[in-house]
Amino acid sequence: MNPHQKELIKVTIPILKASGEDLTNYFYARMFKHHPELRNMFNMGNQANGRQKSALANAVLAYAENIENPSVLINVLKGIGTKHRSLNIQPEQYKIVGTHLIASIGEVVGEAATPEILEAWTVAFYQLAQIMIDLEKGLYEENASKSGSWNGWRKFVIKKIVQESAEIKSFYLYPEDGKEIADFHSGQFISVQVFVPELDLLQPRQYSLSSAFNPEYYRISVKKEAGIAPNPSGLVSNTLHAKSEGDVISISSPAGIFHLEKDNKNPLVLISGGVGFTPMLSMLETNLNSIQNKKTIWIHGCRNESVHAFKAQIESLKEDVELLETFTFYDTIENMDSTSNQVIKGRVDLQKCKDSILLEEAKYYICGPEMFIKTQYEALLNLKVSKENIFYEEFGPQLINLN
């Protein structure tokens, strides 16, 4: 881009701040009208609840605000690229997005979107698209080089289903072809693709792997969400919960930048809310299976004991591993006599366990809903934990950027 085009992009920043979500709402409607087949690739739950539109609006604004130096967004772009790789996004699809995004800017903004501004945004978009295409090419190549890995979708058989709590089931997924499967970093996810009859669409969703690596299968643990048509937020989890052992689904190979390094030797503090426990459980199992000489603290919050998945397994682990300590927060506790000093009524409050979690050289991992992440991130900063030692995973489209 030339300097004049960059200045034109900056001119549009106030418009994006004021009307960004109107623009992205219009864009998605326009694109799906012309390319209805893309509805099979997009999470229609996030379309219905507005999260995908908000995420795109935030991304477009961030790109405009950093047009002089887009490289500062590289960590965000890596996260997006990793998810795109798991969904098998291809370069030609960027052209479709670009065509409808630029047209939407012209149609929504109106006369203020002069031909010069539209040209500047065209150059800007395809510059960004090329960055993403190159980044994703590297991710596809890296993934293809891994033993047992694959790009695109691969069929897996659900060989075992376990009810872990009142609303969470674990699914043990074995490759239908019987061939090798790829190893993964604990904390990573797979994309799952199922046909949802209520939408008459294939739908993808990302689910964290909930165990240490096993060369025979992948395990995911899925909360049955309450969403019903016309709001399809919970339709994929409901579809999965209706599956039976022996059914076949398609999944992508493991992906994700939120994970525990295999050679990690730091103490760990895992902080999870609700079904955000899933990547933490994988980290915990991997940590205990590989290196048992570092302190690990797990702080988990959920509504009550009935929805606390893997509670018994974690208690059993604590009996065998001296260096594991847990704190559990329940919104409500039915039997106060059965609680210990490590079961606390109320929302997660790090002040109540600060003496245990402020460990030298510790790494802190947070996973859960958006507000949960923000709250715990700020709590750690208030306890003087360095940003460089805090990592988080937000389920769904990326709406927060705290680091």
Phi and psi in degrees as a GROMACS rama.xvg file:
@    title "Ramachandran Plot"
@    xaxis  label "Phi"
@    yaxis  label "Psi"
@TYPE xy
-87.2196  164.731  ASN-2
-56.9818  -37.5156  PRO-3
-64.8186  -41.0829  HIS-4
-65.1516  -37.1642  GLN-5
-63.8395  -38.4745  LYS-6
-65.8873  -36.5324  GLU-7
-65.9934  -37.7549  LEU-8
-62.0309  -42.5822  ILE-9
-63.6039  -32.888  LYS-10
-60.9709  -30.1738  VAL-11
-83.4171  -5.79634  THR-12
-56.9999  -46.5616  ILE-13
-60.102  -35.269  PRO-14
-66.156  -41.9746  ILE-15
-65.2272  -37.4621  LEU-16
-66.3045  -37.5412  LYS-17
-82.5018  -34.5273  ALA-18
-131.286  19.2175  SER-19
-58.2264  -43.9946  GLY-20
-74.5913  -30.373  GLU-21
-61.692  -40.8225  ASP-22
-64.0971  -48.8204  LEU-23
-70.119  -32.4515  THR-24
-61.5957  -45.5582  ASN-25
-64.6779  -42.1989  TYR-26
-58.3049  -49.9263  PHE-27
-63.7913  -41.0361  TYR-28
-61.9285  -41.3213  ALA-29
-65.4667  -46.8213  ARG-30
-64.9864  -44.3188  MET-31
-67.6138  -29.2084  PHE-32
-64.7097  -41.9649  LYS-33
-84.9979  -25.4067  HIS-34
-133.975  70.3446  HIS-35
-61.3191  -21.878  PRO-36
-63.5769  -23.1104  GLU-37
-70.7613  -15.5174  LEU-38
-63.2887  -21.1467  ARG-39
-75.7183  -15.937  ASN-40
-101.595  -23.0458  MET-41
-96.3437  146.651  PHE-42
-73.8849  104.28  ASN-43
-73.7144  -17.5692  MET-44
-65.5045  -44.5866  GLY-45
-72.1224  -22.5669  ASN-46
-69.0772  -43.1786  GLN-47
-69.6682  -39.3374  ALA-48
-86.9695  -2.77027  ASN-49
87.4018  -3.03251  GLY-50
-66.6709  -39.7295  ARG-51
-66.1978  -39.526  GLN-52
-66.0349  -40.8399  LYS-53
-65.2258  -41.1999  SER-54
-62.9597  -42.05  ALA-55
-67.3807  -41.3047  LEU-56
-59.8409  -43.2152  ALA-57
-63.5065  -39.5821  ASN-58
-67.8611  -43.063  ALA-59
-63.1619  -42.5574  VAL-60
-64.0033  -44.9491  LEU-61
-61.6578  -38.7281  ALA-62
-65.2771  -43.0308  TYR-63
-62.9826  -42.2524  ALA-64
-69.1114  -21.7803  GLU-65
-116.178  27.7716  ASN-66
-62.1107  -26.3953  ILE-67
-70.9893  -27.559  GLU-68
-149.8  74.2761  ASN-69
-61.7294  -16.3969  PRO-70
-62.5166  -20.7062  SER-71
-67.9134  -14.8692  VAL-72
-93.4232  8.31279  LEU-73
-60.1709  -37.4394  ILE-74
-65.6083  -39.3139  ASN-75
-64.8101  -43.5304  VAL-76
-64.0366  -35.4082  LEU-77
-63.5732  -41.0231  LYS-78
-62.5771  -43.41  GLY-79
-65.3012  -44.0021  ILE-80
-62.4022  -38.2216  GLY-81
-62.8026  -41.7649  THR-82
-67.8348  -39.8414  LYS-83
-60.5718  -40.4505  HIS-84
-61.727  -40.3484  ARG-85
-68.3896  -22.892  SER-86
-97.9053  2.27964  LEU-87
62.9264  37.3779  ASN-88
-67.0191  136.527  ILE-89
-115.578  156.795  GLN-90
-54.477  -37.8147  PRO-91
-65.0408  -21.519  GLU-92
-74.1712  -21.9443  GLN-93
-66.4432  -32.9622  TYR-94
-65.503  -39.973  LYS-95
-61.799  -47.7282  ILE-96
-60.2273  -45.8618  VAL-97
-60.5657  -44.5453  GLY-98
-57.5597  -46.2924  THR-99
-81.2113  -27.7957  HIS-100
-69.2817  -45.5007  LEU-101
-66.2763  -42.0779  ILE-102
-61.7018  -38.6435  ALA-103
-66.0568  -38.8274  SER-104
-58.7063  -46.1965  ILE-105
-63.4192  -41.2556  GLY-106
-78.319  -31.8922  GLU-107
-84.3595  -44.5431  VAL-108
-76.1594  -30.6437  VAL-109
77.5854  -139.354  GLY-110
-61.9973  -26.4013  GLU-111
-66.7881  -21.2027  ALA-112
-87.8987  81.3627  ALA-113
-68.3649  161.014  THR-114
-54.1125  -34.601  PRO-115
-66.1025  -42.2975  GLU-116
-67.3089  -41.6628  ILE-117
-63.7179  -37.4153  LEU-118
-65.2882  -42.025  GLU-119
-61.296  -42.8264  ALA-120
-69.2156  -32.0845  TRP-121
-62.8242  -46.556  THR-122
-63.3099  -43.1371  VAL-123
-62.3861  -45.4825  ALA-124
-62.6341  -47.3669  PHE-125
-72.0203  -22.6358  TYR-126
-65.5309  -46.4742  GLN-127
-65.4698  -41.8039  LEU-128
-58.9114  -40.9155  ALA-129
-66.8919  -37.3599  GLN-130
-58.7414  -46.2816  ILE-131
-67.6875  -42.1358  MET-132
-60.994  -44.4662  ILE-133
-65.2636  -42.3441  ASP-134
-62.4712  -45.8519  LEU-135
-70.4884  -31.4814  GLU-136
-58.76  -44.3006  LYS-137
-62.1896  -38.9318  GLY-138
-66.7724  -41.1554  LEU-139
-62.7838  -43.3564  TYR-140
-66.4576  -42.4005  GLU-141
-62.2704  -43.0704  GLU-142
-65.3178  -41.7424  ASN-143
-65.0071  -25.0325  ALA-144
-80.2008  -11.9485  SER-145
-79.8353  140.338  LYS-146
-61.8275  129.008  SER-147
79.9946  1.45226  GLY-148
-91.0935  172.789  SER-149
-158.733  155.501  TRP-150
-105.037  147.612  ASN-151
86.4949  -152.297  GLY-152
-105.861  145.205  TRP-153
-138.026  140.739  ARG-154
-82.7786  133.566  LYS-155
-127.967  145.53  PHE-156
-96.4061  132.991  VAL-157
-80.6434  100.476  ILE-158
-91.1903  -21.0718  LYS-159
-148.88  138.578  LYS-160
-126.222  129.196  ILE-161
-124.796  128.424  VAL-162
-79.6995  111.484  GLN-163
-93.2276  -25.7663  GLU-164
-159.156  -173.516  SER-165
-60.8212  -23.9075  ALA-166
-134.842  6.94379  GLU-167
-123.525  130.075  ILE-168
-118.492  145.134  LYS-169
-100.354  139.634  SER-170
-119.115  124.503  PHE-171
-98.6179  115.626  TYR-172
-109.58  119.433  LEU-173
-111.521  139.766  TYR-174
-64.0644  129.268  PRO-175
-62.2757  -33.6111  GLU-176
-81.0082  -4.75799  ASP-177
72.9623  5.49951  GLY-178
-87.0515  174.642  LYS-179
-60.5372  148.605  GLU-180
-116.252  158.526  ILE-181
-80.7599  143.684  ALA-182
-68.378  167.484  ASP-183
-151.064  163.184  PHE-184
-83.855  136.863  HIS-185
-63.9772  131.168  SER-186
112.098  -17.3154  GLY-187
-77.8158  171.418  GLN-188
-125.886  168.158  PHE-189
-121.096  154.311  ILE-190
-92.688  137.09  SER-191
-114.118  136.973  VAL-192
-122.262  121.572  GLN-193
-133.316  156.495  VAL-194
-86.0849  127.248  PHE-195
-106.669  106.803  VAL-196
-58.6937  -36.4809  PRO-197
-61.9023  -27.1786  GLU-198
-103.068  -14.1706  LEU-199
56.3245  40.6153  ASP-200
-139.5  152.411  LEU-201
-75.3426  141.069  LEU-202
-133.927  133.382  GLN-203
-97.5428  148.221  PRO-204
-144.358  151.043  ARG-205
-99.7389  133.853  GLN-206
-132.349  130.693  TYR-207
-65.4764  143.393  SER-208
-72.4078  132.515  LEU-209
-108.562  17.7563  SER-210
-142.755  167.508  SER-211
-65.1364  161.254  ALA-212
-62.9826  133.456  PHE-213
-125.005  127.773  ASN-214
-67.4017  -7.46984  PRO-215
-98.3768  -27.5022  GLU-216
-154.719  165.133  TYR-217
-109.44  147.011  TYR-218
-121.251  131.408  ARG-219
-121.619  149.855  ILE-220
-124.019  116.418  SER-221
-116.467  127.888  VAL-222
-83.2159  132.644  LYS-223
-78.7282  107.917  LYS-224
-80.4744  161.732  GLU-225
-90.5951  -4.41138  ALA-226
-60.8928  138.84  GLY-227
-133.24  162.495  ILE-228
-59.7178  143.763  ALA-229
-83.2724  -1.63643  PRO-230
-90.843  107.345  ASN-231
-88.9679  21.3871  PRO-232
-55.6011  -39.1111  SER-233
-103.032  8.70849  GLY-234
-67.9413  -33.4204  LEU-235
-72.2036  -44.1864  VAL-236
-64.2394  -37.321  SER-237
-65.5432  -39.5236  ASN-238
-62.0698  -43.3246  THR-239
-65.2181  -43.3235  LEU-240
-64.8137  -20.6374  HIS-241
-86.6568  -6.12243  ALA-242
-70.3075  158.525  LYS-243
-119.371  159.162  SER-244
-59.6909  132.542  GLU-245
104.003  -17.8434  GLY-246
-69.4777  157.076  ASP-247
-117.105  135.276  VAL-248
-130.868  165.912  ILE-249
-104.319  138.915  SER-250
-137.071  160.745  ILE-251
-96.837  166.23  SER-252
-73.0833  156.884  SER-253
-56.4753  144.7  PRO-254
-150.845  171.853  ALA-255
125.642  142.883  GLY-256
-99.6395  -5.64189  ILE-257
-93.0678  101.736  PHE-258
-163.254  165.539  HIS-259
-91.0666  130.442  LEU-260
-68.7633  141.998  GLU-261
-64.4445  -28.7713  LYS-262
-98.5347  17.8305  ASP-263
-61.086  132.02  ASN-264
-122.705  8.47378  LYS-265
-84.6819  152.377  ASN-266
-58.6735  149.763  PRO-267
-119.227  138.524  LEU-268
-123.739  112.262  VAL-269
-103.591  127.265  LEU-270
-127.383  113.924  ILE-271
-132.036  151.192  SER-272
-127.095  130.068  GLY-273
60.8247  -134.302  GLY-274
-74.8534  0.565599  VAL-275
-64.236  -3.47405  GLY-276
-69.0113  -19.6366  PHE-277
-60.5656  -50.7151  THR-278
-67.189  -28.6884  PRO-279
-66.3607  -37.6757  MET-280
-64.42  -39.9423  LEU-281
-62.2069  -43.3697  SER-282
-62.0096  -43.5906  MET-283
-62.913  -47.8923  LEU-284
-63.284  -41.3333  GLU-285
-65.7447  -42.6212  THR-286
-59.3898  -46.2899  ASN-287
-71.9598  -31.9667  LEU-288
-75.9066  -23.0873  ASN-289
-109.337  -53.2579  SER-290
-131.957  112.685  ILE-291
-107.1  19.7084  GLN-292
-112.958  23.5627  ASN-293
-129.613  142.994  LYS-294
-66.2202  136.382  LYS-295
-130.824  125.661  THR-296
-114.525  130.477  ILE-297
-120.729  120.259  TRP-298
-111.53  122.145  ILE-299
-131.714  140.214  HIS-300
-125.97  137.026  GLY-301
-154.37  178.887  CYS-302
-66.5385  -45.9465  ARG-303
-165.157  179.951  ASN-304
-64.8548  -31.7146  GLU-305
-66.8504  -24.3002  SER-306
-103.574  8.90629  VAL-307
-87.0681  96.1088  HIS-308
-73.0889  148.637  ALA-309
63.0715  19.3672  PHE-310
-58.0849  -48.2913  LYS-311
-65.5426  -39.1349  ALA-312
-64.6167  -39.6725  GLN-313
-68.4242  -39.8917  ILE-314
-62.5468  -38.1266  GLU-315
-65.2846  -40.7118  SER-316
-61.427  -39.3891  LEU-317
-61.6696  -32.2733  LYS-318
-68.8185  -29.211  GLU-319
-94.0313  -20.8384  ASP-320
-122.828  110.173  VAL-321
-65.9647  -30.4283  GLU-322
-87.7703  7.63638  LEU-323
-101.004  128.406  LEU-324
-130.538  138.813  GLU-325
-127.004  150.289  THR-326
-130.856  127.851  PHE-327
-119.468  130.579  THR-328
-112.017  122.901  PHE-329
-111.492  135.56  TYR-330
-58.7731  -41.3687  ASP-331
-133.356  144.196  THR-332
-124.889  119.542  ILE-333
-77.3131  -38.722  GLU-334
-122.5  93.9132  ASN-335
-63.2909  -26.0141  MET-336
-67.3698  -22.2252  ASP-337
-90.3978  0.0306663  SER-338
-86.2742  158.135  THR-339
-116.871  -179.314  SER-340
-70.5993  -5.37503  ASN-341
-107.275  9.4418  GLN-342
-116.398  117.873  VAL-343
-123.52  135.892  ILE-344
-81.22  134.312  LYS-345
117.675  -179.724  GLY-346
-73.1092  159.736  ARG-347
-57.1274  126.358  VAL-348
-133.609  103.528  ASP-349
-65.7692  -20.6491  LEU-350
-61.2657  -29.0299  GLN-351
-78.665  -8.64497  LYS-352
-135.623  22.819  CYS-353
-62.3633  -32.1075  LYS-354
-65.3391  -25.4798  ASP-355
-89.1792  -31.6413  SER-356
-93.3413  -13.493  ILE-357
-85.8449  80.9132  LEU-358
-106.445  141.148  LEU-359
-61.6371  129.937  GLU-360
64.3852  19.348  GLU-361
-70.8917  150.706  ALA-362
-108.65  136.97  LYS-363
-115.457  126.391  TYR-364
-120.477  128.422  TYR-365
-121.092  135.599  ILE-366
-147.069  135.536  CYS-367
161.845  -164.245  GLY-368
-63.5376  163.75  PRO-369
-53.8629  -51.3364  GLU-370
-68.0972  -31.9064  MET-371
-62.0724  -46.1339  PHE-372
-61.1386  -48.596  ILE-373
-59.2963  -43.5706  LYS-374
-63.5213  -46.9044  THR-375
-72.4632  -32.8057  GLN-376
-62.3837  -47.7276  TYR-377
-64.3762  -36.8252  GLU-378
-62.9468  -40.4401  ALA-379
-66.3368  -41.0889  LEU-380
-61.5905  -40.3762  LEU-381
-65.0452  -24.0418  ASN-382
-90.0836  10.5978  LEU-383
70.9307  27.1458  LYS-384
-79.7767  134.882  VAL-385
-70.7995  140.628  SER-386
-54.4961  -35.0659  LYS-387
-64.8202  -16.6955  GLU-388
-104.385  9.17646  ASN-389
-112.673  129.057  ILE-390
-129.711  145.633  PHE-391
-145.16  155.057  TYR-392
-128.263  123.549  GLU-393
-103.765  121.603  GLU-394
-68.1412  138.873  PHE-395
87.4945  -167.659  GLY-396
-58.9059  143.989  PRO-397
-75.7847  112.485  GLN-398
-110.883  -13.4646  LEU-399
-122.773  147.105  ILE-400
-142.324  93.4557  ASN-401
-96.3535  -22.6762  LEU-402
